[in-house]
């Protein structure tokens, strides 16, 4: 299907696969659409469309509470097009901005589950294809038969790799983590989309690092520290971590 994204100054037309989330279709084709979490929580990826042109996604997405549904607002990360359509994104969006790494769809295998604390574990993801990502980025994962994606930041860093590492905290009433902790001895196939995320480490800035983080959010910081250590970044600079 043909989808045209419109801002105040630009219009960009792309192809969107049947059932594909509009955010995913745009990002994988290099369109710099607004987003933060990619899972329907924050509401950053709000856009507008004419009635009858998009398929609603996760009806319980917390980000929906911030939308003006009567004016056709929806979340790019949750909805797919039904037919060729025009999508109006916030006026300040720069659709021509360069994306450093275009995210892609692929399959992966979750395995090697290990407890590191009560209800906290490390887990590895073996991808079908190599992935290049920036330190601090994350991927979206979706288990077969389960609605919606979940976002997890990598703890490791490699310029190009099939092996990703994560820290996962069990969440009350969280179907994704409850499934992982229940089937911790199994290898679990899943859909993967990524890399995503803009809070990344750029060594060329040559600045000291200040990292403020809580809970399992430490994962992205671990990736940044791994990258910095591998290039001996701290020979001349310092890092302060508030956890």
DARA-V207873 format. One record per residue. RES is the residue in three letters. PSI is psi in whole degrees, -180 to 180 (999 if undefined). Layout:
res = <RES RES>
psi = <PSI PSI>
This chain:
res = <UNK UNK UNK UNK UNK UNK UNK UNK UNK UNK UNK UNK UNK UNK UNK UNK UNK UNK UNK UNK UNK UNK UNK UNK UNK UNK UNK UNK UNK UNK UNK UNK UNK UNK UNK UNK UNK UNK UNK UNK UNK UNK UNK UNK UNK UNK UNK UNK UNK UNK UNK UNK UNK UNK UNK UNK UNK UNK UNK UNK UNK UNK UNK UNK UNK UNK UNK UNK UNK UNK UNK UNK UNK UNK UNK UNK UNK UNK UNK UNK UNK UNK UNK UNK UNK UNK UNK UNK UNK UNK UNK UNK UNK UNK UNK UNK UNK UNK UNK UNK UNK UNK UNK UNK UNK UNK UNK UNK UNK UNK UNK UNK UNK UNK UNK UNK UNK UNK UNK UNK UNK UNK UNK UNK UNK UNK UNK UNK UNK UNK UNK UNK UNK UNK UNK UNK UNK UNK UNK UNK UNK UNK UNK UNK UNK UNK UNK UNK UNK UNK UNK UNK UNK UNK UNK UNK UNK UNK UNK UNK UNK UNK UNK UNK UNK UNK UNK UNK UNK UNK UNK UNK UNK UNK UNK UNK UNK UNK UNK UNK UNK UNK UNK UNK UNK UNK UNK UNK UNK UNK UNK UNK UNK UNK UNK UNK UNK UNK UNK UNK UNK UNK UNK UNK UNK UNK UNK UNK UNK UNK UNK UNK UNK UNK UNK UNK UNK UNK UNK UNK UNK UNK UNK UNK UNK UNK UNK UNK UNK UNK UNK UNK UNK UNK UNK UNK UNK UNK UNK UNK UNK UNK UNK>
psi = <148 127 128 119 132 130 -173 -32 -14 160 131 130 134 172 138 127 153 129 -4 139 140 -38 -44 -44 -43 -47 -42 -17 16 15 126 80 153 134 164 -69 -35 8 7 9 -43 -30 9 -33 36 142 178 147 161 147 141 8 -15 154 121 148 -131 111 -19 13 124 -31 -18 -25 -23 -3 154 86 -32 -21 12 16 145 174 125 -32 -12 -18 152 153 147 -31 179 136 164 137 122 118 163 143 -30 -5 134 95 -15 -4 140 135 128 -40 113 124 155 156 140 177 156 169 115 133 178 58 125 128 137 -12 166 122 23 133 159 150 146 153 120 117 156 -30 153 146 131 132 163 146 127 -11 172 170 158 137 143 126 149 131 5 134 139 157 158 142 132 131 141 144 -23 172 126 142 -35 120 158 -7 116 149 144 159 128 130 131 129 133 129 18 107 -34 -54 -34 -39 -44 -46 -29 -35 40 -19 -4 163 129 123 148 160 144 138 126 180 159 168 141 -8 79 167 125 99 -26 -16 -23 51 159 155 135 116 118 119 157 153 -143 -2 -10 -18 -51 -34 -36 -39 -43 -44 -38 -42 -48 -42 -40 -24 13 42 -31 9 -34 -6 167 164 138 124 124 115 999>
